[in-house]
Amino acid sequence: MTSVDKTTIEQHGYKINGTSVYTLTHQDGKTETKEFEICGVVKNDLVSAYYVNKNRRQKGMGSFTYKIQRDGNSMLGHGVFYSVDDNDIVEQDYELNREERA
């Protein structure tokens, strides 16, 4: 299995909003996509936010804190989320990198 997570975040003052689209491709070629809403705040070089599955019928939520680095082009941090596969709370290190807009 392979996965791709495309996260889009917009900042308005100290508040952030956005979406995360997570696509999982199974070995048989079938894909599964989940979309999450993101809300949070920025203070100095820190970002703290939470996300919730946009599909109200599916479980899926978590929170994370990032440190903004490399002139705002990268965020390194840690997240905690509910894993549907494991039916448990899972923690993980993350790195988000800015992509140039088309």
Gaussian input, Z-matrix of N, CA and C with variables (Angstrom, degrees):
# hf/3-21g

backbone

0 1
 N
 C     1     B1
 C     2     B2     1     A1
 N     3     B3     2     A2     1     D1
 C     4     B4     3     A3     2     D2
 C     5     B5     4     A4     3     D3
 N     6     B6     5     A5     4     D4
 C     7     B7     6     A6     5     D5
 C     8     B8     7     A7     6     D6
 N     9     B9     8     A8     7     D7
 C    10    B10     9     A9     8     D8
 C    11    B11    10    A10     9     D9
 N    12    B12    11    A11    10    D10
 C    13    B13    12    A12    11    D11
 C    14    B14    13    A13    12    D12
 N    15    B15    14    A14    13    D13
 C    16    B16    15    A15    14    D14
 C    17    B17    16    A16    15    D15
 N    18    B18    17    A17    16    D16
 C    19    B19    18    A18    17    D17
 C    20    B20    19    A19    18    D18
 N    21    B21    20    A20    19    D19
 C    22    B22    21    A21    20    D20
 C    23    B23    22    A22    21    D21
 N    24    B24    23    A23    22    D22
 C    25    B25    24    A24    23    D23
 C    26    B26    25    A25    24    D24
 N    27    B27    26    A26    25    D25
 C    28    B28    27    A27    26    D26
 C    29    B29    28    A28    27    D27
 N    30    B30    29    A29    28    D28
 C    31    B31    30    A30    29    D29
 C    32    B32    31    A31    30    D30
 N    33    B33    32    A32    31    D31
 C    34    B34    33    A33    32    D32
 C    35    B35    34    A34    33    D33
 N    36    B36    35    A35    34    D34
 C    37    B37    36    A36    35    D35
 C    38    B38    37    A37    36    D36
 N    39    B39    38    A38    37    D37
 C    40    B40    39    A39    38    D38
 C    41    B41    40    A40    39    D39
 N    42    B42    41    A41    40    D40
 C    43    B43    42    A42    41    D41
 C    44    B44    43    A43    42    D42
 N    45    B45    44    A44    43    D43
 C    46    B46    45    A45    44    D44
 C    47    B47    46    A46    45    D45
 N    48    B48    47    A47    46    D46
 C    49    B49    48    A48    47    D47
 C    50    B50    49    A49    48    D48
 N    51    B51    50    A50    49    D49
 C    52    B52    51    A51    50    D50
 C    53    B53    52    A52    51    D51
 N    54    B54    53    A53    52    D52
 C    55    B55    54    A54    53    D53
 C    56    B56    55    A55    54    D54
 N    57    B57    56    A56    55    D55
 C    58    B58    57    A57    56    D56
 C    59    B59    58    A58    57    D57
 N    60    B60    59    A59    58    D58
 C    61    B61    60    A60    59    D59
 C    62    B62    61    A61    60    D60
 N    63    B63    62    A62    61    D61
 C    64    B64    63    A63    62    D62
 C    65    B65    64    A64    63    D63
 N    66    B66    65    A65    64    D64
 C    67    B67    66    A66    65    D65
 C    68    B68    67    A67    66    D66
 N    69    B69    68    A68    67    D67
 C    70    B70    69    A69    68    D68
 C    71    B71    70    A70    69    D69
 N    72    B72    71    A71    70    D70
 C    73    B73    72    A72    71    D71
 C    74    B74    73    A73    72    D72
 N    75    B75    74    A74    73    D73
 C    76    B76    75    A75    74    D74
 C    77    B77    76    A76    75    D75
 N    78    B78    77    A77    76    D76
 C    79    B79    78    A78    77    D77
 C    80    B80    79    A79    78    D78
 N    81    B81    80    A80    79    D79
 C    82    B82    81    A81    80    D80
 C    83    B83    82    A82    81    D81
 N    84    B84    83    A83    82    D82
 C    85    B85    84    A84    83    D83
 C    86    B86    85    A85    84    D84
 N    87    B87    86    A86    85    D85
 C    88    B88    87    A87    86    D86
 C    89    B89    88    A88    87    D87
 N    90    B90    89    A89    88    D88
 C    91    B91    90    A90    89    D89
 C    92    B92    91    A91    90    D90
 N    93    B93    92    A92    91    D91
 C    94    B94    93    A93    92    D92
 C    95    B95    94    A94    93    D93
 N    96    B96    95    A95    94    D94
 C    97    B97    96    A96    95    D95
 C    98    B98    97    A97    96    D96
 N    99    B99    98    A98    97    D97
 C   100   B100    99    A99    98    D98
 C   101   B101   100   A100    99    D99
 N   102   B102   101   A101   100   D100
 C   103   B103   102   A102   101   D101
 C   104   B104   103   A103   102   D102
 N   105   B105   104   A104   103   D103
 C   106   B106   105   A105   104   D104
 C   107   B107   106   A106   105   D105
 N   108   B108   107   A107   106   D106
 C   109   B109   108   A108   107   D107
 C   110   B110   109   A109   108   D108
 N   111   B111   110   A110   109   D109
 C   112   B112   111   A111   110   D110
 C   113   B113   112   A112   111   D111
 N   114   B114   113   A113   112   D112
 C   115   B115   114   A114   113   D113
 C   116   B116   115   A115   114   D114
 N   117   B117   116   A116   115   D115
 C   118   B118   117   A117   116   D116
 C   119   B119   118   A118   117   D117
 N   120   B120   119   A119   118   D118
 C   121   B121   120   A120   119   D119
 C   122   B122   121   A121   120   D120
 N   123   B123   122   A122   121   D121
 C   124   B124   123   A123   122   D122
 C   125   B125   124   A124   123   D123
 N   126   B126   125   A125   124   D124
 C   127   B127   126   A126   125   D125
 C   128   B128   127   A127   126   D126
 N   129   B129   128   A128   127   D127
 C   130   B130   129   A129   128   D128
 C   131   B131   130   A130   129   D129
 N   132   B132   131   A131   130   D130
 C   133   B133   132   A132   131   D131
 C   134   B134   133   A133   132   D132
 N   135   B135   134   A134   133   D133
 C   136   B136   135   A135   134   D134
 C   137   B137   136   A136   135   D135
 N   138   B138   137   A137   136   D136
 C   139   B139   138   A138   137   D137
 C   140   B140   139   A139   138   D138
 N   141   B141   140   A140   139   D139
 C   142   B142   141   A141   140   D140
 C   143   B143   142   A142   141   D141
 N   144   B144   143   A143   142   D142
 C   145   B145   144   A144   143   D143
 C   146   B146   145   A145   144   D144
 N   147   B147   146   A146   145   D145
 C   148   B148   147   A147   146   D146
 C   149   B149   148   A148   147   D147
 N   150   B150   149   A149   148   D148
 C   151   B151   150   A150   149   D149
 C   152   B152   151   A151   150   D150
 N   153   B153   152   A152   151   D151
 C   154   B154   153   A153   152   D152
 C   155   B155   154   A154   153   D153
 N   156   B156   155   A155   154   D154
 C   157   B157   156   A156   155   D155
 C   158   B158   157   A157   156   D156
 N   159   B159   158   A158   157   D157
 C   160   B160   159   A159   158   D158
 C   161   B161   160   A160   159   D159
 N   162   B162   161   A161   160   D160
 C   163   B163   162   A162   161   D161
 C   164   B164   163   A163   162   D162
 N   165   B165   164   A164   163   D163
 C   166   B166   165   A165   164   D164
 C   167   B167   166   A166   165   D165
 N   168   B168   167   A167   166   D166
 C   169   B169   168   A168   167   D167
 C   170   B170   169   A169   168   D168
 N   171   B171   170   A170   169   D169
 C   172   B172   171   A171   170   D170
 C   173   B173   172   A172   171   D171
 N   174   B174   173   A173   172   D172
 C   175   B175   174   A174   173   D173
 C   176   B176   175   A175   174   D174
 N   177   B177   176   A176   175   D175
 C   178   B178   177   A177   176   D176
 C   179   B179   178   A178   177   D177
 N   180   B180   179   A179   178   D178
 C   181   B181   180   A180   179   D179
 C   182   B182   181   A181   180   D180
 N   183   B183   182   A182   181   D181
 C   184   B184   183   A183   182   D182
 C   185   B185   184   A184   183   D183
 N   186   B186   185   A185   184   D184
 C   187   B187   186   A186   185   D185
 C   188   B188   187   A187   186   D186
 N   189   B189   188   A188   187   D187
 C   190   B190   189   A189   188   D188
 C   191   B191   190   A190   189   D189
 N   192   B192   191   A191   190   D190
 C   193   B193   192   A192   191   D191
 C   194   B194   193   A193   192   D192
 N   195   B195   194   A194   193   D193
 C   196   B196   195   A195   194   D194
 C   197   B197   196   A196   195   D195
 N   198   B198   197   A197   196   D196
 C   199   B199   198   A198   197   D197
 C   200   B200   199   A199   198   D198
 N   201   B201   200   A200   199   D199
 C   202   B202   201   A201   200   D200
 C   203   B203   202   A202   201   D201
 N   204   B204   203   A203   202   D202
 C   205   B205   204   A204   203   D203
 C   206   B206   205   A205   204   D204
 N   207   B207   206   A206   205   D205
 C   208   B208   207   A207   206   D206
 C   209   B209   208   A208   207   D207
 N   210   B210   209   A209   208   D208
 C   211   B211   210   A210   209   D209
 C   212   B212   211   A211   210   D210
 N   213   B213   212   A212   211   D211
 C   214   B214   213   A213   212   D212
 C   215   B215   214   A214   213   D213
 N   216   B216   215   A215   214   D214
 C   217   B217   216   A216   215   D215
 C   218   B218   217   A217   216   D216
 N   219   B219   218   A218   217   D217
 C   220   B220   219   A219   218   D218
 C   221   B221   220   A220   219   D219
 N   222   B222   221   A221   220   D220
 C   223   B223   222   A222   221   D221
 C   224   B224   223   A223   222   D222
 N   225   B225   224   A224   223   D223
 C   226   B226   225   A225   224   D224
 C   227   B227   226   A226   225   D225
 N   228   B228   227   A227   226   D226
 C   229   B229   228   A228   227   D227
 C   230   B230   229   A229   228   D228
 N   231   B231   230   A230   229   D229
 C   232   B232   231   A231   230   D230
 C   233   B233   232   A232   231   D231
 N   234   B234   233   A233   232   D232
 C   235   B235   234   A234   233   D233
 C   236   B236   235   A235   234   D234
 N   237   B237   236   A236   235   D235
 C   238   B238   237   A237   236   D236
 C   239   B239   238   A238   237   D237
 N   240   B240   239   A239   238   D238
 C   241   B241   240   A240   239   D239
 C   242   B242   241   A241   240   D240
 N   243   B243   242   A242   241   D241
 C   244   B244   243   A243   242   D242
 C   245   B245   244   A244   243   D243
 N   246   B246   245   A245   244   D244
 C   247   B247   246   A246   245   D245
 C   248   B248   247   A247   246   D246
 N   249   B249   248   A248   247   D247
 C   250   B250   249   A249   248   D248
 C   251   B251   250   A250   249   D249
 N   252   B252   251   A251   250   D250
 C   253   B253   252   A252   251   D251
 C   254   B254   253   A253   252   D252
 N   255   B255   254   A254   253   D253
 C   256   B256   255   A255   254   D254
 C   257   B257   256   A256   255   D255
 N   258   B258   257   A257   256   D256
 C   259   B259   258   A258   257   D257
 C   260   B260   259   A259   258   D258
 N   261   B261   260   A260   259   D259
 C   262   B262   261   A261   260   D260
 C   263   B263   262   A262   261   D261
 N   264   B264   263   A263   262   D262
 C   265   B265   264   A264   263   D263
 C   266   B266   265   A265   264   D264
 N   267   B267   266   A266   265   D265
 C   268   B268   267   A267   266   D266
 C   269   B269   268   A268   267   D267
 N   270   B270   269   A269   268   D268
 C   271   B271   270   A270   269   D269
 C   272   B272   271   A271   270   D270
 N   273   B273   272   A272   271   D271
 C   274   B274   273   A273   272   D272
 C   275   B275   274   A274   273   D273
 N   276   B276   275   A275   274   D274
 C   277   B277   276   A276   275   D275
 C   278   B278   277   A277   276   D276
 N   279   B279   278   A278   277   D277
 C   280   B280   279   A279   278   D278
 C   281   B281   280   A280   279   D279
 N   282   B282   281   A281   280   D280
 C   283   B283   282   A282   281   D281
 C   284   B284   283   A283   282   D282
 N   285   B285   284   A284   283   D283
 C   286   B286   285   A285   284   D284
 C   287   B287   286   A286   285   D285
 N   288   B288   287   A287   286   D286
 C   289   B289   288   A288   287   D287
 C   290   B290   289   A289   288   D288
 N   291   B291   290   A290   289   D289
 C   292   B292   291   A291   290   D290
 C   293   B293   292   A292   291   D291
 N   294   B294   293   A293   292   D292
 C   295   B295   294   A294   293   D293
 C   296   B296   295   A295   294   D294
 N   297   B297   296   A296   295   D295
 C   298   B298   297   A297   296   D296
 C   299   B299   298   A298   297   D297
 N   300   B300   299   A299   298   D298
 C   301   B301   300   A300   299   D299
 C   302   B302   301   A301   300   D300
 N   303   B303   302   A302   301   D301
 C   304   B304   303   A303   302   D302
 C   305   B305   304   A304   303   D303

   B1=1.4509
   B2=1.5208
   B3=1.3191
   B4=1.4567
   B5=1.5297
   B6=1.3227
   B7=1.4642
   B8=1.5252
   B9=1.3248
   B10=1.4593
   B11=1.5193
   B12=1.3368
   B13=1.4586
   B14=1.5161
   B15=1.3213
   B16=1.4691
   B17=1.5185
   B18=1.3339
   B19=1.4579
   B20=1.5237
   B21=1.3236
   B22=1.4560
   B23=1.5229
   B24=1.3364
   B25=1.4603
   B26=1.5253
   B27=1.3334
   B28=1.4590
   B29=1.5170
   B30=1.3272
   B31=1.4597
   B32=1.5221
   B33=1.3278
   B34=1.4586
   B35=1.5180
   B36=1.3462
   B37=1.4653
   B38=1.5122
   B39=1.3142
   B40=1.4661
   B41=1.5286
   B42=1.3398
   B43=1.4654
   B44=1.5282
   B45=1.3353
   B46=1.4611
   B47=1.5275
   B48=1.3377
   B49=1.4570
   B50=1.5140
   B51=1.3104
   B52=1.4503
   B53=1.5063
   B54=1.3244
   B55=1.4537
   B56=1.5248
   B57=1.3003
   B58=1.4580
   B59=1.5171
   B60=1.3309
   B61=1.4592
   B62=1.5291
   B63=1.3271
   B64=1.4632
   B65=1.5267
   B66=1.3385
   B67=1.4643
   B68=1.5173
   B69=1.3164
   B70=1.4628
   B71=1.5216
   B72=1.3404
   B73=1.4634
   B74=1.5189
   B75=1.3256
   B76=1.4636
   B77=1.5229
   B78=1.3207
   B79=1.4640
   B80=1.5216
   B81=1.3433
   B82=1.4603
   B83=1.5309
   B84=1.3574
   B85=1.4555
   B86=1.5154
   B87=1.3226
   B88=1.4642
   B89=1.5271
   B90=1.3417
   B91=1.4578
   B92=1.5218
   B93=1.3120
   B94=1.4569
   B95=1.5292
   B96=1.3288
   B97=1.4598
   B98=1.5239
   B99=1.3319
   B100=1.4615
   B101=1.5226
   B102=1.3383
   B103=1.4489
   B104=1.5289
   B105=1.3334
   B106=1.4546
   B107=1.5241
   B108=1.3358
   B109=1.4613
   B110=1.5227
   B111=1.3331
   B112=1.4618
   B113=1.5313
   B114=1.3307
   B115=1.4706
   B116=1.5206
   B117=1.3314
   B118=1.4577
   B119=1.5092
   B120=1.3337
   B121=1.4585
   B122=1.5237
   B123=1.3417
   B124=1.4624
   B125=1.5180
   B126=1.3189
   B127=1.4570
   B128=1.5208
   B129=1.3361
   B130=1.4683
   B131=1.5234
   B132=1.3220
   B133=1.4626
   B134=1.5293
   B135=1.3450
   B136=1.4656
   B137=1.5221
   B138=1.3325
   B139=1.4586
   B140=1.5189
   B141=1.3215
   B142=1.4558
   B143=1.5167
   B144=1.3279
   B145=1.4606
   B146=1.5226
   B147=1.3343
   B148=1.4528
   B149=1.5257
   B150=1.3257
   B151=1.4563
   B152=1.5218
   B153=1.3540
   B154=1.4579
   B155=1.5238
   B156=1.3191
   B157=1.4647
   B158=1.5273
   B159=1.3369
   B160=1.4661
   B161=1.5294
   B162=1.3270
   B163=1.4585
   B164=1.5249
   B165=1.3194
   B166=1.4714
   B167=1.5293
   B168=1.3356
   B169=1.4630
   B170=1.5254
   B171=1.3323
   B172=1.4643
   B173=1.5131
   B174=1.3218
   B175=1.4573
   B176=1.5233
   B177=1.2914
   B178=1.4526
   B179=1.5061
   B180=1.3222
   B181=1.4562
   B182=1.5157
   B183=1.3309
   B184=1.4495
   B185=1.5154
   B186=1.3199
   B187=1.4659
   B188=1.5180
   B189=1.3400
   B190=1.4589
   B191=1.5147
   B192=1.3273
   B193=1.4634
   B194=1.5189
   B195=1.3480
   B196=1.4560
   B197=1.5189
   B198=1.3236
   B199=1.4627
   B200=1.5259
   B201=1.3357
   B202=1.4554
   B203=1.5284
   B204=1.3363
   B205=1.4620
   B206=1.5176
   B207=1.3478
   B208=1.4652
   B209=1.5318
   B210=1.3222
   B211=1.4708
   B212=1.5308
   B213=1.3171
   B214=1.4563
   B215=1.5097
   B216=1.3230
   B217=1.4634
   B218=1.5214
   B219=1.3196
   B220=1.4512
   B221=1.5218
   B222=1.3184
   B223=1.4622
   B224=1.5274
   B225=1.3221
   B226=1.4663
   B227=1.5115
   B228=1.3279
   B229=1.4482
   B230=1.5025
   B231=1.3348
   B232=1.4519
   B233=1.5226
   B234=1.3136
   B235=1.4581
   B236=1.5145
   B237=1.3156
   B238=1.4576
   B239=1.5211
   B240=1.3389
   B241=1.4551
   B242=1.5135
   B243=1.3244
   B244=1.4554
   B245=1.5223
   B246=1.3297
   B247=1.4578
   B248=1.5267
   B249=1.3452
   B250=1.4567
   B251=1.5288
   B252=1.3465
   B253=1.4638
   B254=1.5220
   B255=1.3530
   B256=1.4624
   B257=1.5234
   B258=1.3463
   B259=1.4595
   B260=1.5260
   B261=1.3462
   B262=1.4623
   B263=1.5352
   B264=1.3098
   B265=1.4570
   B266=1.5269
   B267=1.3289
   B268=1.4608
   B269=1.5289
   B270=1.3266
   B271=1.4603
   B272=1.5209
   B273=1.3477
   B274=1.4597
   B275=1.5259
   B276=1.3296
   B277=1.4618
   B278=1.5233
   B279=1.3369
   B280=1.4592
   B281=1.5143
   B282=1.3383
   B283=1.4578
   B284=1.5239
   B285=1.3250
   B286=1.4526
   B287=1.5123
   B288=1.3240
   B289=1.4561
   B290=1.5211
   B291=1.3292
   B292=1.4655
   B293=1.5266
   B294=1.3320
   B295=1.4562
   B296=1.5131
   B297=1.2926
   B298=1.4501
   B299=1.5194
   B300=1.3219
   B301=1.4578
   B302=1.5012
   B303=1.3239
   B304=1.4762
   B305=1.5126
   A1=109.64
   A2=115.49
   A3=121.30
   A4=108.09
   A5=115.39
   A6=118.74
   A7=110.17
   A8=114.45
   A9=122.44
   A10=107.09
   A11=116.06
   A12=121.52
   A13=108.50
   A14=116.87
   A15=122.36
   A16=107.17
   A17=115.69
   A18=121.88
   A19=109.45
   A20=116.15
   A21=122.69
   A22=108.04
   A23=115.96
   A24=120.99
   A25=108.74
   A26=115.77
   A27=121.71
   A28=108.55
   A29=116.10
   A30=121.43
   A31=109.73
   A32=116.30
   A33=123.91
   A34=106.72
   A35=116.47
   A36=119.78
   A37=108.64
   A38=116.96
   A39=119.90
   A40=112.69
   A41=118.32
   A42=121.52
   A43=110.72
   A44=115.57
   A45=121.23
   A46=109.47
   A47=115.42
   A48=123.45
   A49=106.19
   A50=116.10
   A51=117.82
   A52=113.15
   A53=114.00
   A54=121.53
   A55=109.82
   A56=114.34
   A57=121.96
   A58=106.63
   A59=117.23
   A60=121.85
   A61=106.73
   A62=115.18
   A63=122.66
   A64=107.74
   A65=116.00
   A66=120.96
   A67=109.34
   A68=115.13
   A69=122.71
   A70=108.21
   A71=116.80
   A72=121.93
   A73=108.85
   A74=115.20
   A75=121.15
   A76=110.46
   A77=115.99
   A78=120.41
   A79=112.24
   A80=117.71
   A81=119.96
   A82=112.42
   A83=117.05
   A84=121.77
   A85=114.46
   A86=117.70
   A87=120.80
   A88=109.47
   A89=115.28
   A90=119.70
   A91=110.76
   A92=114.39
   A93=122.54
   A94=106.26
   A95=117.08
   A96=121.10
   A97=110.14
   A98=115.45
   A99=122.07
   A100=108.07
   A101=115.50
   A102=120.58
   A103=109.39
   A104=114.95
   A105=121.35
   A106=110.76
   A107=116.94
   A108=122.94
   A109=108.36
   A110=117.14
   A111=122.26
   A112=109.16
   A113=116.78
   A114=123.16
   A115=107.77
   A116=116.71
   A117=118.58
   A118=112.80
   A119=114.61
   A120=122.11
   A121=110.57
   A122=114.27
   A123=122.28
   A124=106.81
   A125=116.79
   A126=121.32
   A127=107.45
   A128=114.54
   A129=121.49
   A130=109.40
   A131=119.03
   A132=120.63
   A133=112.52
   A134=116.78
   A135=121.21
   A136=111.10
   A137=115.60
   A138=123.21
   A139=107.26
   A140=116.87
   A141=121.74
   A142=107.56
   A143=117.08
   A144=120.07
   A145=111.11
   A146=113.80
   A147=120.76
   A148=108.41
   A149=115.61
   A150=119.84
   A151=109.70
   A152=114.67
   A153=122.23
   A154=108.11
   A155=116.63
   A156=121.49
   A157=109.04
   A158=117.38
   A159=121.10
   A160=111.93
   A161=117.04
   A162=121.21
   A163=107.61
   A164=116.45
   A165=122.06
   A166=112.78
   A167=117.81
   A168=121.17
   A169=112.72
   A170=116.80
   A171=120.65
   A172=110.81
   A173=115.89
   A174=120.28
   A175=108.24
   A176=116.48
   A177=120.37
   A178=110.94
   A179=116.15
   A180=121.28
   A181=108.75
   A182=114.59
   A183=119.49
   A184=110.57
   A185=115.08
   A186=121.15
   A187=108.74
   A188=114.85
   A189=118.85
   A190=110.20
   A191=114.92
   A192=122.98
   A193=107.31
   A194=115.42
   A195=121.67
   A196=110.68
   A197=115.72
   A198=122.74
   A199=106.38
   A200=116.14
   A201=121.64
   A202=108.61
   A203=116.47
   A204=121.53
   A205=110.73
   A206=115.79
   A207=123.34
   A208=111.66
   A209=116.09
   A210=121.78
   A211=112.87
   A212=116.74
   A213=121.19
   A214=114.97
   A215=118.35
   A216=121.48
   A217=113.76
   A218=117.50
   A219=121.11
   A220=109.73
   A221=116.03
   A222=121.62
   A223=107.89
   A224=115.87
   A225=121.94
   A226=108.52
   A227=116.89
   A228=118.04
   A229=113.55
   A230=113.18
   A231=121.19
   A232=108.97
   A233=117.05
   A234=121.58
   A235=111.39
   A236=114.73
   A237=123.16
   A238=106.06
   A239=117.65
   A240=119.91
   A241=111.19
   A242=115.88
   A243=121.48
   A244=108.39
   A245=116.71
   A246=122.45
   A247=109.34
   A248=116.39
   A249=120.88
   A250=109.47
   A251=116.98
   A252=121.01
   A253=112.01
   A254=116.45
   A255=121.08
   A256=112.88
   A257=117.24
   A258=122.62
   A259=110.27
   A260=114.70
   A261=120.16
   A262=109.41
   A263=115.22
   A264=121.66
   A265=107.79
   A266=116.43
   A267=122.67
   A268=108.77
   A269=116.66
   A270=121.25
   A271=109.40
   A272=115.19
   A273=118.75
   A274=110.07
   A275=116.17
   A276=121.51
   A277=108.47
   A278=116.09
   A279=121.33
   A280=110.80
   A281=114.96
   A282=122.41
   A283=107.08
   A284=116.04
   A285=121.60
   A286=108.16
   A287=116.93
   A288=122.59
   A289=109.72
   A290=115.80
   A291=121.79
   A292=110.04
   A293=115.03
   A294=121.99
   A295=108.14
   A296=117.23
   A297=121.25
   A298=109.69
   A299=117.38
   A300=121.60
   A301=110.05
   A302=114.76
   A303=120.16
   A304=110.86
   D1=145.41
   D2=174.26
   D3=-128.79
   D4=155.09
   D5=179.93
   D6=-137.96
   D7=151.47
   D8=176.30
   D9=-134.12
   D10=133.73
   D11=177.75
   D12=-121.79
   D13=115.51
   D14=178.07
   D15=-106.89
   D16=112.62
   D17=-177.46
   D18=-110.71
   D19=131.76
   D20=177.04
   D21=-121.45
   D22=124.58
   D23=-178.12
   D24=-127.49
   D25=133.87
   D26=173.94
   D27=-116.17
   D28=139.46
   D29=-179.76
   D30=-110.51
   D31=131.16
   D32=176.04
   D33=-127.74
   D34=98.20
   D35=-173.18
   D36=67.57
   D37=-126.87
   D38=178.84
   D39=-93.52
   D40=-4.39
   D41=-178.88
   D42=-94.77
   D43=146.74
   D44=174.50
   D45=-125.27
   D46=148.82
   D47=174.95
   D48=-140.45
   D49=154.30
   D50=177.04
   D51=177.75
   D52=-168.74
   D53=178.47
   D54=-136.79
   D55=154.15
   D56=172.99
   D57=-128.33
   D58=123.50
   D59=178.21
   D60=-110.28
   D61=115.23
   D62=-175.99
   D63=-107.62
   D64=119.92
   D65=179.85
   D66=-117.59
   D67=124.41
   D68=179.48
   D69=-110.68
   D70=124.96
   D71=177.85
   D72=-106.98
   D73=119.42
   D74=-179.60
   D75=-80.34
   D76=165.80
   D77=-177.73
   D78=-62.76
   D79=-25.82
   D80=178.92
   D81=-83.41
   D82=2.79
   D83=176.87
   D84=93.95
   D85=-11.15
   D86=178.85
   D87=-71.78
   D88=143.08
   D89=179.47
   D90=-114.38
   D91=151.14
   D92=178.19
   D93=-131.24
   D94=125.94
   D95=-176.88
   D96=-120.60
   D97=135.51
   D98=175.43
   D99=-128.09
   D100=141.39
   D101=-179.61
   D102=-119.92
   D103=136.23
   D104=-176.26
   D105=-123.67
   D106=143.98
   D107=172.40
   D108=-88.57
   D109=140.35
   D110=179.09
   D111=-120.23
   D112=135.09
   D113=175.17
   D114=-138.97
   D115=143.05
   D116=178.65
   D117=-179.23
   D118=-165.11
   D119=-177.75
   D120=-136.54
   D121=155.30
   D122=174.09
   D123=-118.02
   D124=133.32
   D125=174.64
   D126=-138.61
   D127=116.08
   D128=-175.67
   D129=55.69
   D130=-116.60
   D131=-179.08
   D132=-106.59
   D133=23.98
   D134=179.85
   D135=-119.55
   D136=144.18
   D137=175.29
   D138=-124.21
   D139=129.47
   D140=175.16
   D141=-128.83
   D142=129.37
   D143=-174.49
   D144=-154.50
   D145=168.81
   D146=173.75
   D147=-132.27
   D148=161.47
   D149=176.33
   D150=-137.86
   D151=151.88
   D152=-178.07
   D153=-136.67
   D154=140.00
   D155=177.50
   D156=-59.32
   D157=129.89
   D158=179.60
   D159=-67.61
   D160=-25.51
   D161=176.63
   D162=-83.21
   D163=106.37
   D164=-174.93
   D165=-63.52
   D166=-16.01
   D167=-179.84
   D168=-86.71
   D169=-11.56
   D170=-178.56
   D171=-108.80
   D172=143.36
   D173=173.90
   D174=-71.35
   D175=157.89
   D176=176.38
   D177=148.00
   D178=107.61
   D179=176.03
   D180=-162.19
   D181=160.32
   D182=179.02
   D183=-172.13
   D184=179.74
   D185=177.64
   D186=-142.71
   D187=159.34
   D188=-179.32
   D189=-153.93
   D190=159.51
   D191=173.52
   D192=-133.48
   D193=130.49
   D194=-179.84
   D195=-123.20
   D196=152.26
   D197=169.52
   D198=-106.04
   D199=125.08
   D200=-179.62
   D201=-76.57
   D202=131.30
   D203=-176.64
   D204=-136.70
   D205=173.57
   D206=174.90
   D207=51.57
   D208=53.91
   D209=178.02
   D210=55.46
   D211=36.21
   D212=177.91
   D213=83.58
   D214=5.74
   D215=-177.90
   D216=-90.95
   D217=-5.56
   D218=-177.43
   D219=-148.82
   D220=146.80
   D221=173.29
   D222=-130.56
   D223=126.45
   D224=177.73
   D225=-113.96
   D226=137.94
   D227=179.99
   D228=-175.61
   D229=-156.55
   D230=-171.80
   D231=-139.40
   D232=142.39
   D233=179.15
   D234=-130.36
   D235=155.98
   D236=175.15
   D237=-130.37
   D238=130.02
   D239=-176.45
   D240=-149.35
   D241=162.32
   D242=174.98
   D243=-85.76
   D244=124.71
   D245=177.97
   D246=-97.05
   D247=116.96
   D248=178.22
   D249=-63.63
   D250=-41.46
   D251=-178.02
   D252=-62.19
   D253=-42.15
   D254=-177.78
   D255=-90.45
   D256=-11.34
   D257=-174.31
   D258=49.93
   D259=46.66
   D260=-176.02
   D261=-156.16
   D262=166.23
   D263=174.85
   D264=-84.16
   D265=129.97
   D266=-175.15
   D267=-125.35
   D268=146.47
   D269=175.83
   D270=-118.56
   D271=151.83
   D272=-176.22
   D273=-159.75
   D274=146.37
   D275=172.50
   D276=-80.38
   D277=146.51
   D278=-178.78
   D279=-134.92
   D280=153.61
   D281=169.77
   D282=-137.54
   D283=124.73
   D284=174.96
   D285=-111.85
   D286=134.83
   D287=179.92
   D288=-121.71
   D289=137.49
   D290=-179.09
   D291=-69.92
   D292=136.97
   D293=172.29
   D294=-105.91
   D295=145.58
   D296=176.34
   D297=-68.89
   D298=138.18
   D299=176.86
   D300=-76.71
   D301=144.28
   D302=-179.49
   D303=-77.69

